[in-house]
Amino acid sequence: MYQTVANFIKEIGFPIGVAVYLLVVFRKSIVENTKAIIELTKYIKIHNGGKK
């Protein structure tokens, strides 16, 4: 596993490797936050009389 990660970082570079890692690790949080934003948008539209 360590060798695979090391080769991945060596091939594409450290910053891109970190970015990919963070996207994989935080994907669930990003999806949950997106759902929460959608629900909040619906709530605001309902309570704002349908105005944008």
Residue pairs with C-beta under 8 A, 6 or more apart in sequence:
5 17
8 17
9 17
12 20
23 30
45 51
45 52
